[in-house]
Amino acid sequence: DQYKTQHHYESDAEIPAEGLKEICEHFKAVYLDEAYKPFPQEPIDQLTEAIEAVFKSWDNDRARVYRQLNEIPHDIGTAVNIQEMVFGNSGEKSGTGVAFTRNPITGEAKLFGEYLLNAQGEDVVAGIRTPKDIETLKEQMPHVHEQFVKVSTQLETHYKDMQDIEFTIENENLYILQTRSGKRTANAAIHISVDLVEEDVISKEKAVMNVEVKSIDQLLHPNFDELSLKQTSVITKVGLPASPGAASGAIVFSAETAKQQAEQGNKVILMRPETSPEDIEGMVASEAIVTTHGGMTSHAAVVARGMGKCCVTGCSDLEINITDKVVHYKGGSLYEGDIISV
């Protein structure tokens, strides 16, 4: 980020090779400071350390919190998948994206997803650049789009459930990186289950089991009183409705503050440029989440939907400054502790 600011670049893709080399040298220095040894240069050492890092991550705080939330036993351990790297950032004929085989918000039987050209997967999930709708891939690479539609139908039929698929395109070649059953709102869960029965994919018994008891709770989401809504001053309407509901609370800028305030019984709203897995405890503690970056498949959006929490992503006309703890919007500023509604 410092390098981009210094050289007036908008996105990572604009940084030339020399720039990336310079940034690598900075990272090596950070590694030396933190690990007290130089960054390993042998590929086999790098691979071994990467594998160890995955196993170690099983016991970090965010992993434990996630397991508690989703009732996953602490003693089953994790696995490591090693696969060839494909490069979505090797030019304008490459890209990466995330797609759901059905709409995870409404349940509509239509591909729902986003992608970025000349980017890596991290760019879509972290919400650093705001992605394009999967529909527009039809114009940019028609045969890749057609192939993707075919594969997504195949995966859904095989797993008998709505899938959340990550993919990369390298020089117009499509690669599927992973698929799993997609997180969805309660409303969508019911629609999808009914549709899958009508399409003869699953039985009625399986459909009933597919709707989580916890998610029924989401159907009782709070909404704003229409009259009060008309009397409010709007900070922004630029943003994506990533997860349904409505909430009010005091602004906080970090997961730690959110957790502390919630433990004292205060209602808070977490505002960040984007969220990452480290923010999970703060997201659990908040009434709602607002980010300036990211789309409908960014980290904040997917996690909030899974929790049934109100979330608005991609509010690009807000400036959320987490260092000075201030939000600038057209017409004013808000500070930590100010009350907002989402």
VOMARVO-361473 format. One record per residue (C-alpha): residue number from 1; residue in three letters; x, y, z. Coordinates in nm, 3 decimals, m for minus. Example, Ala and Ser with C-alpha at 12.3 -4.5 7.8 and 13.67 -1.06 7.14 Angstrom:
{site 1; 'ala'; {1.230; m0.450; 0.780}}
{site 2; 'ser'; {1.367; m0.106; 0.714}}
end
This chain:
{site 1; 'asp'; {0.000; 0.000; 0.000}}
{site 2; 'gln'; {0.283; 0.241; 0.085}}
{site 3; 'tyr'; {0.448; 0.165; m0.251}}
{site 4; 'lys'; {0.120; 0.225; m0.438}}
{site 5; 'thr'; {0.060; 0.556; m0.262}}
{site 6; 'gln'; {0.419; 0.670; m0.322}}
{site 7; 'his'; {0.407; 0.589; m0.696}}
{site 8; 'his'; {0.038; 0.681; m0.751}}
{site 9; 'tyr'; {m0.080; 0.332; m0.850}}
{site 10; 'glu'; {m0.447; 0.238; m0.803}}
{site 11; 'ser'; {m0.420; m0.143; m0.799}}
{site 12; 'asp'; {m0.158; m0.413; m0.740}}
{site 13; 'ala'; {m0.177; m0.509; m1.108}}
{site 14; 'glu'; {m0.024; m0.174; m1.210}}
{site 15; 'ile'; {0.299; m0.225; m1.013}}
{site 16; 'pro'; {0.587; m0.307; m1.253}}
{site 17; 'ala'; {0.825; m0.603; m1.199}}
{site 18; 'glu'; {1.098; m0.378; m1.052}}
{site 19; 'gly'; {0.846; m0.249; m0.799}}
{site 20; 'leu'; {0.745; m0.600; m0.696}}
{site 21; 'lys'; {1.112; m0.691; m0.648}}
{site 22; 'glu'; {1.158; m0.387; m0.423}}
{site 23; 'ile'; {0.848; m0.483; m0.219}}
{site 24; 'cys'; {0.983; m0.842; m0.184}}
{site 25; 'glu'; {1.303; m0.704; m0.034}}
{site 26; 'his'; {1.095; m0.511; 0.225}}
{site 27; 'phe'; {0.902; m0.828; 0.311}}
{site 28; 'lys'; {1.226; m1.024; 0.350}}
{site 29; 'ala'; {1.342; m0.762; 0.601}}
{site 30; 'val'; {1.012; m0.793; 0.793}}
{site 31; 'tyr'; {1.051; m1.174; 0.794}}
{site 32; 'leu'; {1.407; m1.144; 0.928}}
{site 33; 'asp'; {1.286; m0.911; 1.208}}
{site 34; 'glu'; {0.996; m1.139; 1.305}}
{site 35; 'ala'; {1.146; m1.486; 1.256}}
{site 36; 'tyr'; {1.512; m1.406; 1.343}}
{site 37; 'lys'; {1.629; m1.592; 1.031}}
{site 38; 'pro'; {1.636; m1.512; 0.658}}
{site 39; 'phe'; {1.340; m1.616; 0.442}}
{site 40; 'pro'; {1.411; m1.971; 0.306}}
{site 41; 'gln'; {1.525; m1.976; m0.057}}
{site 42; 'glu'; {1.501; m2.352; m0.125}}
{site 43; 'pro'; {1.160; m2.443; m0.275}}
{site 44; 'ile'; {1.135; m2.763; m0.067}}
{site 45; 'asp'; {1.197; m2.561; 0.255}}
{site 46; 'gln'; {0.933; m2.309; 0.154}}
{site 47; 'leu'; {0.685; m2.591; 0.089}}
{site 48; 'thr'; {0.761; m2.763; 0.421}}
{site 49; 'glu'; {0.717; m2.438; 0.616}}
{site 50; 'ala'; {0.393; m2.361; 0.432}}
{site 51; 'ile'; {0.255; m2.706; 0.524}}
{site 52; 'glu'; {0.358; m2.655; 0.888}}
{site 53; 'ala'; {0.188; m2.313; 0.889}}
{site 54; 'val'; {m0.143; m2.474; 0.784}}
{site 55; 'phe'; {m0.123; m2.730; 1.064}}
{site 56; 'lys'; {m0.032; m2.462; 1.319}}
{site 57; 'ser'; {m0.331; m2.249; 1.210}}
{site 58; 'trp'; {m0.568; m2.517; 1.348}}
{site 59; 'asp'; {m0.509; m2.382; 1.697}}
{site 60; 'asn'; {m0.517; m2.006; 1.645}}
{site 61; 'asp'; {m0.789; m1.795; 1.808}}
{site 62; 'arg'; {m1.000; m1.737; 1.500}}
{site 63; 'ala'; {m1.006; m2.110; 1.415}}
{site 64; 'arg'; {m1.121; m2.197; 1.769}}
{site 65; 'val'; {m1.395; m1.930; 1.759}}
{site 66; 'tyr'; {m1.512; m2.056; 1.418}}
{site 67; 'arg'; {m1.530; m2.416; 1.546}}
{site 68; 'gln'; {m1.730; m2.312; 1.852}}
{site 69; 'leu'; {m1.974; m2.115; 1.636}}
{site 70; 'asn'; {m2.025; m2.406; 1.397}}
{site 71; 'glu'; {m2.011; m2.688; 1.655}}
{site 72; 'ile'; {m1.704; m2.852; 1.499}}
{site 73; 'pro'; {m1.501; m3.076; 1.735}}
{site 74; 'his'; {m1.159; m2.939; 1.836}}
{site 75; 'asp'; {m0.986; m3.275; 1.803}}
{site 76; 'ile'; {m1.050; m3.378; 1.441}}
{site 77; 'gly'; {m0.749; m3.192; 1.297}}
{site 78; 'thr'; {m0.705; m3.040; 0.954}}
{site 79; 'ala'; {m0.570; m3.148; 0.615}}
{site 80; 'val'; {m0.332; m2.988; 0.368}}
{site 81; 'asn'; {m0.398; m2.981; m0.004}}
{site 82; 'ile'; {m0.100; m2.917; m0.231}}
{site 83; 'gln'; {m0.183; m2.816; m0.586}}
{site 84; 'glu'; {m0.025; m2.645; m0.882}}
{site 85; 'met'; {m0.050; m2.267; m0.883}}
{site 86; 'val'; {m0.242; m2.106; m1.167}}
{site 87; 'phe'; {m0.202; m1.736; m1.235}}
{site 88; 'gly'; {m0.511; m1.523; m1.268}}
{site 89; 'asn'; {m0.288; m1.217; m1.278}}
{site 90; 'ser'; {m0.098; m1.295; m1.598}}
{site 91; 'gly'; {m0.277; m1.036; m1.811}}
{site 92; 'glu'; {m0.619; m0.928; m1.939}}
{site 93; 'lys'; {m0.706; m1.280; m2.063}}
{site 94; 'ser'; {m0.669; m1.412; m1.708}}
{site 95; 'gly'; {m0.873; m1.358; m1.397}}
{site 96; 'thr'; {m1.024; m1.507; m1.085}}
{site 97; 'gly'; {m1.360; m1.524; m0.916}}
{site 98; 'val'; {m1.610; m1.676; m0.675}}
{site 99; 'ala'; {m1.955; m1.793; m0.777}}
{site 100; 'phe'; {m2.258; m1.960; m0.622}}
{site 101; 'thr'; {m2.469; m2.193; m0.835}}
{site 102; 'arg'; {m2.779; m2.017; m0.698}}
{site 103; 'asn'; {m2.840; m1.681; m0.535}}
{site 104; 'pro'; {m2.736; m1.719; m0.165}}
{site 105; 'ile'; {m2.956; m1.424; m0.065}}
{site 106; 'thr'; {m3.285; m1.498; m0.243}}
{site 107; 'gly'; {m3.237; m1.860; m0.350}}
{site 108; 'glu'; {m3.310; m1.776; m0.716}}
{site 109; 'ala'; {m3.194; m2.057; m0.948}}
{site 110; 'lys'; {m2.942; m1.843; m1.134}}
{site 111; 'leu'; {m2.562; m1.819; m1.122}}
{site 112; 'phe'; {m2.455; m1.555; m0.871}}
{site 113; 'gly'; {m2.093; m1.445; m0.860}}
{site 114; 'glu'; {m1.815; m1.203; m0.925}}
{site 115; 'tyr'; {m1.472; m1.200; m1.088}}
{site 116; 'leu'; {m1.178; m0.973; m1.153}}
{site 117; 'leu'; {m0.956; m0.972; m1.461}}
{site 118; 'asn'; {m0.579; m0.978; m1.411}}
{site 119; 'ala'; {m0.606; m1.062; m1.041}}
{site 120; 'gln'; {m0.541; m1.334; m0.783}}
{site 121; 'gly'; {m0.809; m1.500; m0.568}}
{site 122; 'glu'; {m0.708; m1.300; m0.263}}
{site 123; 'asp'; {m0.810; m0.978; m0.445}}
{site 124; 'val'; {m1.173; m1.094; m0.479}}
{site 125; 'val'; {m1.212; m1.238; m0.128}}
{site 126; 'ala'; {m1.033; m0.955; 0.052}}
{site 127; 'gly'; {m1.244; m0.706; m0.143}}
{site 128; 'ile'; {m0.949; m0.481; m0.229}}
{site 129; 'arg'; {m1.089; m0.411; m0.579}}
{site 130; 'thr'; {m1.462; m0.411; m0.646}}
{site 131; 'pro'; {m1.533; m0.702; m0.884}}
{site 132; 'lys'; {m1.762; m0.744; m1.188}}
{site 133; 'asp'; {m2.078; m0.952; m1.211}}
{site 134; 'ile'; {m2.026; m1.302; m1.350}}
{site 135; 'glu'; {m2.279; m1.221; m1.627}}
{site 136; 'thr'; {m2.033; m0.982; m1.793}}
{site 137; 'leu'; {m1.785; m1.268; m1.839}}
{site 138; 'lys'; {m2.017; m1.374; m2.124}}
{site 139; 'glu'; {m1.904; m1.067; m2.323}}
{site 140; 'gln'; {m1.537; m1.083; m2.227}}
{site 141; 'met'; {m1.474; m1.459; m2.267}}
{site 142; 'pro'; {m1.788; m1.631; m2.400}}
{site 143; 'his'; {m1.643; m1.983; m2.422}}
{site 144; 'val'; {m1.501; m1.965; m2.067}}
{site 145; 'his'; {m1.842; m1.847; m1.940}}
{site 146; 'glu'; {m2.016; m2.132; m2.121}}
{site 147; 'gln'; {m1.771; m2.386; m1.980}}
{site 148; 'phe'; {m1.815; m2.244; m1.627}}
{site 149; 'val'; {m2.197; m2.268; m1.647}}
{site 150; 'lys'; {m2.164; m2.633; m1.754}}
{site 151; 'val'; {m1.921; m2.724; m1.474}}
{site 152; 'ser'; {m2.126; m2.548; m1.206}}
{site 153; 'thr'; {m2.438; m2.745; m1.306}}
{site 154; 'gln'; {m2.232; m3.065; m1.296}}
{site 155; 'leu'; {m2.098; m2.989; m0.946}}
{site 156; 'glu'; {m2.441; m2.900; m0.809}}
{site 157; 'thr'; {m2.594; m3.221; m0.950}}
{site 158; 'his'; {m2.311; m3.426; m0.802}}
{site 159; 'tyr'; {m2.320; m3.274; m0.452}}
{site 160; 'lys'; {m2.701; m3.231; m0.456}}
{site 161; 'asp'; {m2.673; m2.884; m0.302}}
{site 162; 'met'; {m2.604; m2.523; m0.396}}
{site 163; 'gln'; {m2.225; m2.486; m0.443}}
{site 164; 'asp'; {m1.981; m2.205; m0.364}}
{site 165; 'ile'; {m1.708; m2.233; m0.629}}
{site 166; 'glu'; {m1.369; m2.061; m0.656}}
{site 167; 'phe'; {m1.215; m2.044; m1.001}}
{site 168; 'thr'; {m0.918; m1.898; m1.188}}
{site 169; 'ile'; {m0.877; m1.830; m1.560}}
{site 170; 'glu'; {m0.518; m1.844; m1.689}}
{site 171; 'asn'; {m0.483; m1.727; m2.050}}
{site 172; 'glu'; {m0.846; m1.821; m2.124}}
{site 173; 'asn'; {m0.812; m2.166; m1.960}}
{site 174; 'leu'; {m1.062; m2.230; m1.681}}
{site 175; 'tyr'; {m0.946; m2.396; m1.358}}
{site 176; 'ile'; {m1.180; m2.489; m1.071}}
{site 177; 'leu'; {m0.989; m2.442; m0.744}}
{site 178; 'gln'; {m1.248; m2.563; m0.495}}
{site 179; 'thr'; {m1.616; m2.620; m0.435}}
{site 180; 'arg'; {m1.821; m2.657; m0.118}}
{site 181; 'ser'; {m2.183; m2.625; m0.010}}
{site 182; 'gly'; {m2.254; m2.250; m0.006}}
{site 183; 'lys'; {m2.356; m2.043; 0.298}}
{site 184; 'arg'; {m2.700; m1.889; 0.243}}
{site 185; 'thr'; {m2.969; m1.684; 0.414}}
{site 186; 'ala'; {m3.266; m1.869; 0.569}}
{site 187; 'asn'; {m3.495; m1.738; 0.299}}
{site 188; 'ala'; {m3.263; m1.872; 0.030}}
{site 189; 'ala'; {m3.221; m2.206; 0.214}}
{site 190; 'ile'; {m3.595; m2.268; 0.199}}
{site 191; 'his'; {m3.625; m2.162; m0.168}}
{site 192; 'ile'; {m3.327; m2.375; m0.269}}
{site 193; 'ser'; {m3.454; m2.682; m0.082}}
{site 194; 'val'; {m3.799; m2.655; m0.243}}
{site 195; 'asp'; {m3.647; m2.603; m0.589}}
{site 196; 'leu'; {m3.412; m2.901; m0.554}}
{site 197; 'val'; {m3.711; m3.124; m0.465}}
{site 198; 'glu'; {m3.908; m2.994; m0.764}}
{site 199; 'glu'; {m3.605; m3.055; m0.987}}
{site 200; 'asp'; {m3.591; m3.415; m0.858}}
{site 201; 'val'; {m3.240; m3.364; m0.720}}
{site 202; 'ile'; {m3.323; m3.444; m0.356}}
{site 203; 'ser'; {m3.609; m3.598; m0.155}}
{site 204; 'lys'; {m3.849; m3.396; 0.063}}
{site 205; 'glu'; {m3.690; m3.554; 0.375}}
{site 206; 'lys'; {m3.343; m3.438; 0.266}}
{site 207; 'ala'; {m3.485; m3.091; 0.189}}
{site 208; 'val'; {m3.616; m3.052; 0.544}}
{site 209; 'met'; {m3.277; m3.158; 0.683}}
{site 210; 'asn'; {m3.100; m2.906; 0.456}}
{site 211; 'val'; {m3.255; m2.607; 0.634}}
{site 212; 'glu'; {m3.064; m2.540; 0.956}}
{site 213; 'val'; {m3.270; m2.469; 1.265}}
{site 214; 'lys'; {m3.043; m2.170; 1.342}}
{site 215; 'ser'; {m3.121; m2.017; 1.006}}
{site 216; 'ile'; {m3.498; m2.006; 1.067}}
{site 217; 'asp'; {m3.407; m1.742; 1.325}}
{site 218; 'gln'; {m3.289; m1.521; 1.036}}
{site 219; 'leu'; {m3.640; m1.508; 0.893}}
{site 220; 'leu'; {m3.732; m1.299; 1.193}}
{site 221; 'his'; {m3.480; m1.027; 1.101}}
{site 222; 'pro'; {m3.544; m0.678; 1.233}}
{site 223; 'asn'; {m3.641; m0.403; 0.988}}
{site 224; 'phe'; {m3.666; m0.027; 1.021}}
{site 225; 'asp'; {m3.989; 0.154; 1.091}}
{site 226; 'glu'; {m4.074; 0.323; 0.757}}
{site 227; 'leu'; {m4.173; 0.650; 0.928}}
{site 228; 'ser'; {m3.848; 0.688; 1.125}}
{site 229; 'leu'; {m3.655; 0.597; 0.813}}
{site 230; 'lys'; {m3.794; 0.902; 0.631}}
{site 231; 'gln'; {m3.665; 1.135; 0.905}}
{site 232; 'thr'; {m3.304; 1.019; 0.900}}
{site 233; 'ser'; {m3.000; 1.184; 0.742}}
{site 234; 'val'; {m2.836; 0.945; 0.497}}
{site 235; 'ile'; {m2.458; 0.892; 0.513}}
{site 236; 'thr'; {m2.446; 0.678; 0.198}}
{site 237; 'lys'; {m2.658; 0.462; m0.027}}
{site 238; 'val'; {m2.356; 0.348; m0.227}}
{site 239; 'gly'; {m2.303; m0.006; m0.107}}
{site 240; 'leu'; {m2.411; m0.363; m0.167}}
{site 241; 'pro'; {m2.679; m0.540; 0.038}}
{site 242; 'ala'; {m2.452; m0.831; 0.133}}
{site 243; 'ser'; {m2.663; m0.968; 0.419}}
{site 244; 'pro'; {m3.023; m0.884; 0.522}}
{site 245; 'gly'; {m3.160; m0.720; 0.834}}
{site 246; 'ala'; {m3.121; m0.385; 1.004}}
{site 247; 'ala'; {m2.935; m0.264; 1.311}}
{site 248; 'ser'; {m2.831; 0.042; 1.511}}
{site 249; 'gly'; {m2.528; 0.087; 1.731}}
{site 250; 'ala'; {m2.212; 0.278; 1.814}}
{site 251; 'ile'; {m1.934; 0.283; 1.554}}
{site 252; 'val'; {m1.620; 0.081; 1.632}}
{site 253; 'phe'; {m1.316; 0.035; 1.410}}
{site 254; 'ser'; {m1.154; m0.284; 1.541}}
{site 255; 'ala'; {m1.255; m0.637; 1.633}}
{site 256; 'glu'; {m1.101; m0.593; 1.982}}
{site 257; 'thr'; {m1.308; m0.281; 2.061}}
{site 258; 'ala'; {m1.623; m0.451; 1.926}}
{site 259; 'lys'; {m1.565; m0.747; 2.159}}
{site 260; 'gln'; {m1.490; m0.526; 2.466}}
{site 261; 'gln'; {m1.795; m0.302; 2.408}}
{site 262; 'ala'; {m2.029; m0.597; 2.350}}
{site 263; 'glu'; {m1.907; m0.762; 2.672}}
{site 264; 'gln'; {m2.012; m0.441; 2.853}}
{site 265; 'gly'; {m2.359; m0.477; 2.701}}
{site 266; 'asn'; {m2.321; m0.207; 2.433}}
{site 267; 'lys'; {m2.454; m0.248; 2.078}}
{site 268; 'val'; {m2.183; m0.176; 1.820}}
{site 269; 'ile'; {m2.142; m0.160; 1.443}}
{site 270; 'leu'; {m1.804; m0.264; 1.303}}
{site 271; 'met'; {m1.678; m0.034; 1.026}}
{site 272; 'arg'; {m1.362; m0.134; 0.837}}
{site 273; 'pro'; {m1.215; m0.087; 0.487}}
{site 274; 'glu'; {m1.251; m0.467; 0.455}}
{site 275; 'thr'; {m1.263; m0.757; 0.700}}
{site 276; 'ser'; {m1.033; m1.059; 0.722}}
{site 277; 'pro'; {m1.055; m1.386; 0.918}}
{site 278; 'glu'; {m0.873; m1.213; 1.210}}
{site 279; 'asp'; {m1.186; m0.999; 1.264}}
{site 280; 'ile'; {m1.418; m1.294; 1.330}}
{site 281; 'glu'; {m1.464; m1.233; 1.706}}
{site 282; 'gly'; {m1.546; m0.867; 1.642}}
{site 283; 'met'; {m1.795; m0.964; 1.373}}
{site 284; 'val'; {m1.967; m1.204; 1.614}}
{site 285; 'ala'; {m1.989; m0.925; 1.874}}
{site 286; 'ser'; {m2.128; m0.659; 1.635}}
{site 287; 'glu'; {m2.487; m0.584; 1.540}}
{site 288; 'ala'; {m2.388; m0.509; 1.181}}
{site 289; 'ile'; {m2.081; m0.477; 0.957}}
{site 290; 'val'; {m1.998; m0.203; 0.704}}
{site 291; 'thr'; {m1.699; m0.206; 0.465}}
{site 292; 'thr'; {m1.578; 0.034; 0.195}}
{site 293; 'his'; {m1.428; m0.239; m0.026}}
{site 294; 'gly'; {m1.551; m0.573; m0.148}}
{site 295; 'gly'; {m1.849; m0.719; m0.323}}
{site 296; 'met'; {m2.118; m0.975; m0.253}}
{site 297; 'thr'; {m1.864; m1.256; m0.221}}
{site 298; 'ser'; {m1.602; m1.078; m0.006}}
{site 299; 'his'; {m1.507; m1.211; 0.339}}
{site 300; 'ala'; {m1.740; m0.972; 0.526}}
{site 301; 'ala'; {m2.036; m1.063; 0.302}}
{site 302; 'val'; {m1.998; m1.442; 0.321}}
{site 303; 'val'; {m1.928; m1.455; 0.696}}
{site 304; 'ala'; {m2.208; m1.211; 0.785}}
{site 305; 'arg'; {m2.459; m1.411; 0.574}}
{site 306; 'gly'; {m2.355; m1.730; 0.750}}
{site 307; 'met'; {m2.413; m1.561; 1.088}}
{site 308; 'gly'; {m2.739; m1.396; 0.983}}
{site 309; 'lys'; {m2.597; m1.050; 1.052}}
{site 310; 'cys'; {m2.680; m0.732; 0.864}}
{site 311; 'cys'; {m2.389; m0.631; 0.639}}
{site 312; 'val'; {m2.331; m0.366; 0.372}}
{site 313; 'thr'; {m2.010; m0.394; 0.164}}
{site 314; 'gly'; {m1.847; m0.176; m0.102}}
{site 315; 'cys'; {m1.949; 0.166; 0.038}}
{site 316; 'ser'; {m1.684; 0.321; m0.185}}
{site 317; 'asp'; {m1.777; 0.685; m0.117}}
{site 318; 'leu'; {m1.703; 0.652; 0.256}}
{site 319; 'glu'; {m1.350; 0.688; 0.384}}
{site 320; 'ile'; {m1.305; 0.465; 0.689}}
{site 321; 'asn'; {m0.982; 0.561; 0.865}}
{site 322; 'ile'; {m0.909; 0.297; 1.130}}
{site 323; 'thr'; {m0.590; 0.468; 1.250}}
{site 324; 'asp'; {m0.755; 0.803; 1.338}}
{site 325; 'lys'; {m1.089; 0.630; 1.412}}
{site 326; 'val'; {m1.297; 0.850; 1.185}}
{site 327; 'val'; {m1.538; 0.802; 0.894}}
{site 328; 'his'; {m1.554; 1.079; 0.634}}
{site 329; 'tyr'; {m1.864; 1.099; 0.417}}
{site 330; 'lys'; {m2.001; 1.358; 0.175}}
{site 331; 'gly'; {m2.111; 1.628; 0.414}}
{site 332; 'gly'; {m1.935; 1.536; 0.736}}
{site 333; 'ser'; {m1.743; 1.302; 0.963}}
{site 334; 'leu'; {m1.831; 1.044; 1.227}}
{site 335; 'tyr'; {m1.614; 0.922; 1.514}}
{site 336; 'glu'; {m1.585; 0.611; 1.730}}
{site 337; 'gly'; {m1.889; 0.587; 1.958}}
{site 338; 'asp'; {m2.124; 0.782; 1.726}}
{site 339; 'ile'; {m2.454; 0.601; 1.670}}
{site 340; 'ile'; {m2.548; 0.489; 1.319}}
{site 341; 'ser'; {m2.809; 0.262; 1.165}}
{site 342; 'val'; {m2.751; 0.017; 0.884}}
end
